[in-house]
Amino acid sequence: LPKIFHVNWFRLDKNKKFLWPGYGDNIRVLDWILRRINDEDIAVKTPVGLLPKKGSINVDGLKEIDWDELMGVSKDYWLADIQETKKWLVGQLGEDLPNELIRIIEEQEQRLSEIN
């Protein structure tokens, strides 16, 4: 199966500033993705999938990168995202929505609900 990666370049911190600088610095994330595809051990398992291990993305020269906030798994954010995703999928696919996909989403929702 193909490897699938999800990136949200537009996450904001509590001061409404982007957590990631973007543009030319996105190559740093693409480098990490290519290294993951080549089976480097640079990811940590989380309720939402595999995220970069601390230090596995080159952030040299970047200012104000808060790794823990950038790579943190916010329970409330992800649970709300799951609800939006379910609503969209049901609206788009209705009865054609595969049960397997529903099961996978519900398993992720369960993993997230177990976060303290």
Number of C-alpha atoms within 10 A of each C-alpha: 3 5 7 7 10 7 9 8 13 12 13 14 13 7 6 8 11 15 20 21 15 13 8 7 13 13 12 15 17 14 14 18 19 11 14 16 12 9 10 12 11 17 16 11 10 12 18 13 11 13 18 18 14 13 10 17 16 14 14 9 7 10 9 10 15 12 16 9 13 14 13 11 16 11 18 12 9 17 16 12 13 17 13 11 13 17 12 12 16 13 11 11 10 11 9 9 14 11 10 9 12 14 11 11 16 14 13 17 20 13 14 20 14 9 11 5
